[in-house]
Amino acid sequence: MSTSSGQWPVKSYQPRHTSWPYSPSDFTRQDSTPDTGFYSAPRFVTHIDDAAIATLREYYDSVLPRKGRVLDFCSSWISHYPASVETAAASGDLKVTGLGMNKAELDANKVLNNGKLLVDLNDNPNIARALQDAKLVGQSDAEKLDASTNVVSTDYLTQPVEVLKSLREVTRTGGSVHLTISNRCFPTKAISRWLHVDEEERLLMVGDFLHFAGWKGIEIVELSNGKVEESQQQQSGASQTGLQSLMSWMGMNRRDPLWVVRAVK
């Protein structure tokens, strides 16, 4: 079933397996050394292009709360939140926690006003315990997360169901999770199956992770199919003549594709 969410098409995920369909080998990686070493040096770069970031900010503007608690896990120096969310965080109405792998990157992220946790989720996938130990969530719905975000990092999780199940434990009833997916990755750290299937199967696989973790209402939102539409080129003042025609012929009239696989508790 396909619907729409504002300007983006939405497809409802339908559970396709009655039992866990994956093998341990699907979650092996080319580089099996501890992630703490790989992420020890800060990377003050963005991992999706500017057009994708702008679209993601528009999406977040339409779905994230302005009050309550938000978790950005696998976070970095920037969370790609829109100005409205940043303003809510600056006022204290919205409490934003970051969970990531590099202290310098988290320290540089100004929207994280409610704690910055260094956690290797492949070594300790229990998000709930990390947040509870830091006293950043409580037992009642009013003290739990309203939403969680993750940008182009689901493919690095070697225990995704354990991570998402523990995240669900500390999310309030009706709270949501938003997993942003693109085709960018560090191939040596991505799980094996991710590198051997196409984009549609990756999205369904993330849907499987959420399903087996107990989340409901799973949907796939297409924010960008990776093509620069003619209307976008015209709006930006581009012309399909001269240099633009050459770029199109060379396959350069593309942008990063972007999807969100989302669910609710």
GUKELO-54628 format. One record per residue (C-alpha): residue number from 1; residue in three letters; x, y, z. Coordinates in pm, 1 decimal, m for minus. Layout:
BEGIN
NUM/Ala/X/Y/Z $
...
# end
This chain:
BEGIN
1/Met/0.0/0.0/0.0 $
2/Ser/131.4/341.9/m96.2 $
3/Thr/21.8/674.0/47.5 $
4/Ser/188.4/1011.8/80.1 $
5/Ser/340.6/1214.5/361.6 $
6/Gly/327.6/1574.5/247.1 $
7/Gln/542.8/1583.2/m65.0 $
8/Trp/697.8/1237.0/m17.4 $
9/Pro/555.0/900.0/m120.6 $
10/Val/509.6/651.4/163.2 $
11/Lys/490.4/273.8/134.9 $
12/Ser/360.0/59.6/418.4 $
13/Tyr/596.2/m222.7/513.3 $
14/Gln/428.3/m562.4/534.2 $
15/Pro/600.4/m830.5/747.7 $
16/Arg/736.2/m1090.9/508.5 $
17/His/891.3/m1347.1/744.9 $
18/Thr/740.0/m1544.4/1031.5 $
19/Ser/1081.8/m1627.2/1176.9 $
20/Trp/1420.6/m1455.7/1172.1 $
21/Pro/1547.9/m1494.8/812.5 $
22/Tyr/1909.4/m1388.7/852.3 $
23/Ser/2226.6/m1577.4/940.8 $
24/Pro/2521.7/m1462.1/1153.6 $
25/Ser/2729.7/m1428.2/837.4 $
26/Asp/2494.1/m1152.5/716.9 $
27/Phe/2624.4/m933.0/999.7 $
28/Thr/2996.1/m993.0/957.6 $
29/Arg/3215.6/m711.3/828.6 $
30/Gln/3533.9/m678.8/628.2 $
31/Asp/3689.9/m490.1/918.7 $
32/Ser/3602.9/m673.8/1238.6 $
33/Thr/3831.6/m470.3/1463.2 $
34/Pro/3662.8/m275.0/1746.8 $
35/Asp/3476.1/31.3/1622.1 $
36/Thr/3632.1/244.7/1895.3 $
37/Gly/3954.8/245.5/1695.1 $
38/Phe/3789.7/323.8/1361.7 $
39/Tyr/3598.3/618.7/1506.2 $
40/Ser/3873.1/747.4/1736.7 $
41/Ala/3965.5/1037.0/1506.5 $
42/Pro/3689.6/1297.1/1457.2 $
43/Arg/3544.0/1337.5/1109.3 $
44/Phe/3394.6/1683.7/1070.7 $
45/Val/3237.8/1600.5/737.0 $
46/Thr/2886.6/1527.4/614.0 $
47/His/2803.9/1182.2/481.1 $
48/Ile/2522.3/1283.5/245.0 $
49/Asp/2521.6/1569.7/m3.7 $
50/Asp/2376.4/1916.1/53.6 $
51/Ala/2054.6/1843.6/m135.0 $
52/Ala/1990.8/1533.7/75.5 $
53/Ile/2061.4/1726.8/396.0 $
54/Ala/1815.5/2000.5/297.2 $
55/Thr/1546.4/1742.6/222.3 $
56/Leu/1611.6/1558.5/548.8 $
57/Arg/1572.7/1884.9/740.8 $
58/Glu/1236.6/1938.6/570.7 $
59/Tyr/1128.7/1588.5/668.4 $
60/Tyr/1239.6/1632.9/1030.4 $
61/Asp/1053.2/1963.4/1040.5 $
62/Ser/732.9/1774.4/960.6 $
63/Val/771.6/1484.5/1206.5 $
64/Leu/985.1/1573.6/1508.6 $
65/Pro/829.1/1713.0/1827.3 $
66/Arg/903.6/2057.6/1969.0 $
67/Lys/859.5/1942.7/2328.0 $
68/Gly/966.2/1631.3/2512.7 $
69/Arg/1268.3/1409.7/2451.4 $
70/Val/1453.5/1316.1/2133.2 $
71/Leu/1749.3/1079.9/2091.0 $
72/Asp/1993.5/1104.9/1800.9 $
73/Phe/2182.7/774.8/1803.8 $
74/Cys/2496.5/701.9/1604.8 $
75/Ser/2518.7/1080.6/1628.4 $
76/Ser/2798.4/1309.0/1515.4 $
77/Trp/2887.9/1679.2/1503.8 $
78/Ile/2563.2/1761.3/1320.7 $
79/Ser/2216.7/1607.0/1351.7 $
80/His/2058.9/1772.7/1044.7 $
81/Tyr/1767.6/1904.3/1253.6 $
82/Pro/1573.6/2205.8/1119.3 $
83/Ala/1582.5/2550.5/1275.8 $
84/Ser/1247.6/2493.3/1448.0 $
85/Val/1384.5/2193.2/1636.6 $
86/Glu/1708.8/2373.5/1718.7 $
87/Thr/1505.7/2664.7/1859.2 $
88/Ala/1297.6/2427.4/2071.9 $
89/Ala/1617.6/2273.2/2205.8 $
90/Ala/1771.9/2613.7/2275.1 $
91/Ser/1465.3/2715.4/2475.5 $
92/Gly/1475.3/2394.4/2676.8 $
93/Asp/1131.2/2281.1/2562.1 $
94/Leu/1291.8/1992.4/2376.0 $
95/Lys/1559.1/1775.5/2537.0 $
96/Val/1794.5/1625.1/2278.7 $
97/Thr/2039.3/1350.8/2371.4 $
98/Gly/2320.7/1233.6/2148.3 $
99/Leu/2468.4/885.0/2150.1 $
100/Gly/2776.7/833.2/1937.4 $
101/Met/3134.9/713.8/1911.2 $
102/Asn/3352.5/1025.3/1910.3 $
103/Lys/3365.3/1279.0/2194.8 $
104/Ala/3495.4/1569.2/1985.5 $
105/Glu/3215.0/1525.5/1732.6 $
106/Leu/2945.0/1508.7/1999.8 $
107/Asp/3091.1/1809.6/2181.9 $
108/Ala/3065.8/2010.8/1859.5 $
109/Asn/2695.1/1929.5/1816.2 $
110/Lys/2518.9/2226.2/1974.4 $
111/Val/2166.9/2084.6/1951.4 $
112/Leu/2255.1/1808.5/2200.3 $
113/Asn/2139.0/1982.7/2518.2 $
114/Asn/2051.4/1678.9/2728.8 $
115/Gly/2357.0/1459.2/2747.5 $
116/Lys/2618.7/1315.2/2514.2 $
117/Leu/2689.9/944.8/2556.0 $
118/Leu/2984.5/754.3/2413.5 $
119/Val/2853.5/404.9/2338.9 $
120/Asp/2969.2/140.5/2092.0 $
121/Leu/2637.7/m19.8/2001.5 $
122/Asn/2812.5/m314.8/1838.3 $
123/Asp/2978.1/m392.0/2170.1 $
124/Asn/2685.2/m288.5/2391.9 $
125/Pro/2356.5/m272.8/2198.9 $
126/Asn/2149.8/m187.2/2506.2 $
127/Ile/2046.5/174.4/2445.9 $
128/Ala/1792.2/153.5/2726.6 $
129/Arg/2055.8/69.7/2985.6 $
130/Ala/2284.6/348.9/2867.3 $
131/Leu/2008.9/610.0/2892.5 $
132/Gln/1879.1/477.5/3223.8 $
133/Asp/2224.5/465.1/3381.5 $
134/Ala/2276.3/828.0/3277.3 $
135/Lys/1931.6/914.4/3422.1 $
136/Leu/1821.1/1061.2/3090.0 $
137/Val/1494.6/866.5/3079.7 $
138/Gly/1258.8/735.5/3345.5 $
139/Gln/999.8/463.2/3384.0 $
140/Ser/682.8/654.7/3299.6 $
141/Asp/576.3/748.9/2947.6 $
142/Ala/622.1/1115.3/3035.0 $
143/Glu/989.8/1045.9/3108.9 $
144/Lys/1060.5/841.4/2796.1 $
145/Leu/1162.8/932.3/2440.4 $
146/Asp/914.4/1095.3/2205.0 $
147/Ala/1126.2/1027.3/1896.8 $
148/Ser/1463.1/893.0/1786.9 $
149/Thr/1669.1/958.4/1476.0 $
150/Asn/1958.5/783.3/1305.4 $
151/Val/2124.6/904.5/986.3 $
152/Val/2293.0/659.5/744.4 $
153/Ser/2422.5/434.9/1022.0 $
154/Thr/2180.9/141.3/1042.4 $
155/Asp/2405.6/m49.2/800.8 $
156/Tyr/2685.6/m53.4/1059.4 $
157/Leu/2484.2/m224.7/1333.8 $
158/Thr/2582.1/m588.1/1384.1 $
159/Gln/2299.4/m643.1/1634.7 $
160/Pro/2023.8/m419.1/1495.1 $
161/Val/1728.8/m598.7/1653.5 $
162/Glu/1883.2/m581.3/1999.6 $
163/Val/1951.2/m208.4/1950.8 $
164/Leu/1600.2/m133.5/1825.4 $
165/Lys/1432.0/m351.8/2086.5 $
166/Ser/1610.7/m170.6/2368.6 $
167/Leu/1527.5/164.0/2205.3 $
168/Arg/1161.0/65.7/2204.1 $
169/Glu/1177.5/m0.3/2579.9 $
170/Val/1261.0/364.2/2650.0 $
171/Thr/1021.1/513.9/2394.2 $
172/Arg/678.9/629.8/2508.4 $
173/Thr/362.2/476.9/2369.7 $
174/Gly/304.0/648.8/2035.0 $
175/Gly/667.5/755.4/2011.6 $
176/Ser/854.8/711.0/1685.1 $
177/Val/1188.2/612.0/1535.2 $
178/His/1322.5/747.1/1205.0 $
179/Leu/1608.3/558.0/1034.9 $
180/Thr/1752.5/753.9/742.4 $
181/Ile/1898.8/539.7/464.8 $
182/Ser/2113.0/631.6/164.2 $
183/Asn/2371.7/452.5/m46.1 $
184/Arg/2672.6/606.6/125.8 $
185/Cys/2877.4/395.4/366.6 $
186/Phe/3221.1/291.1/484.4 $
187/Pro/3218.9/m48.5/307.7 $
188/Thr/3468.8/m210.1/542.3 $
189/Lys/3239.5/m140.1/839.3 $
190/Ala/2901.0/m208.4/679.0 $
191/Ile/2743.4/m546.2/746.2 $
192/Ser/2800.8/m805.3/476.3 $
193/Arg/2444.1/m842.9/353.4 $
194/Trp/2409.5/m467.0/306.0 $
195/Leu/2683.1/m475.4/43.6 $
196/His/2530.3/m762.3/m151.9 $
197/Val/2167.8/m652.8/m199.0 $
198/Asp/2000.3/m368.0/m385.9 $
199/Glu/1848.5/m55.4/m232.6 $
200/Glu/1493.4/m190.1/m222.0 $
201/Glu/1604.7/m499.1/m32.9 $
202/Arg/1803.6/m284.4/210.8 $
203/Leu/1490.2/m87.2/296.3 $
204/Leu/1288.0/m405.0/346.2 $
205/Met/1567.9/m547.6/559.1 $
206/Val/1553.4/m242.3/787.2 $
207/Gly/1177.8/m296.4/802.1 $
208/Asp/1248.4/m654.4/911.6 $
209/Phe/1477.5/m527.6/1187.5 $
210/Leu/1205.1/m299.9/1322.0 $
211/His/939.9/m571.6/1292.5 $
212/Phe/1137.7/m828.7/1488.1 $
213/Ala/1222.6/m561.2/1746.7 $
214/Gly/849.5/m515.7/1816.1 $
215/Trp/784.3/m180.3/1644.4 $
216/Lys/453.1/m120.1/1464.8 $
217/Gly/322.8/94.7/1180.3 $
218/Ile/643.9/51.4/982.9 $
219/Glu/665.5/270.4/671.4 $
220/Ile/920.1/351.4/403.5 $
221/Val/931.4/718.3/302.9 $
222/Glu/1108.9/810.9/m19.9 $
223/Leu/1264.2/1153.2/28.5 $
224/Ser/1465.8/1135.4/m293.6 $
225/Asn/1512.9/872.0/m561.2 $
226/Gly/1853.6/1017.4/m638.7 $
227/Lys/1754.6/1192.2/m962.2 $
228/Val/1755.1/1566.1/m1013.2 $
229/Glu/1416.6/1639.7/m1163.2 $
230/Glu/1383.3/1894.4/m1444.4 $
231/Ser/1170.3/2119.8/m1224.0 $
232/Gln/1447.0/2127.5/m962.9 $
233/Gln/1701.8/2221.1/m1227.5 $
234/Gln/1479.8/2503.3/m1350.8 $
235/Gln/1422.7/2631.9/m997.5 $
236/Ser/1797.4/2643.7/m940.7 $
237/Gly/1845.9/2834.1/m1265.6 $
238/Ala/2011.1/2541.2/m1441.0 $
239/Ser/1962.8/2491.2/m1813.8 $
240/Gln/1982.8/2173.2/m2017.3 $
241/Thr/2219.0/2344.0/m2257.6 $
242/Gly/2594.1/2370.7/m2273.2 $
243/Leu/2768.6/2256.7/m1954.6 $
244/Gln/2445.4/2123.4/m1799.8 $
245/Ser/2383.4/1898.7/m2101.4 $
246/Leu/2737.5/1766.7/m2074.5 $
247/Met/2693.7/1698.0/m1702.7 $
248/Ser/2366.7/1517.3/m1771.8 $
249/Trp/2531.0/1305.1/m2041.5 $
250/Met/2807.6/1213.6/m1795.6 $
251/Gly/2554.7/1107.3/m1533.0 $
252/Met/2622.3/1404.9/m1308.5 $
253/Asn/2259.5/1518.7/m1287.5 $
254/Arg/2210.1/1306.4/m979.5 $
255/Arg/2196.9/1357.5/m604.3 $
256/Asp/2218.4/1120.4/m310.6 $
257/Pro/1907.4/902.6/m282.5 $
258/Leu/1740.7/919.9/57.0 $
259/Trp/1476.2/721.5/239.5 $
260/Val/1344.7/700.7/593.8 $
261/Val/1224.6/374.0/741.8 $
262/Arg/1007.4/475.6/1035.9 $
263/Ala/791.0/309.5/1297.3 $
264/Val/594.2/377.0/1616.0 $
265/Lys/560.9/210.7/1953.2 $
# end
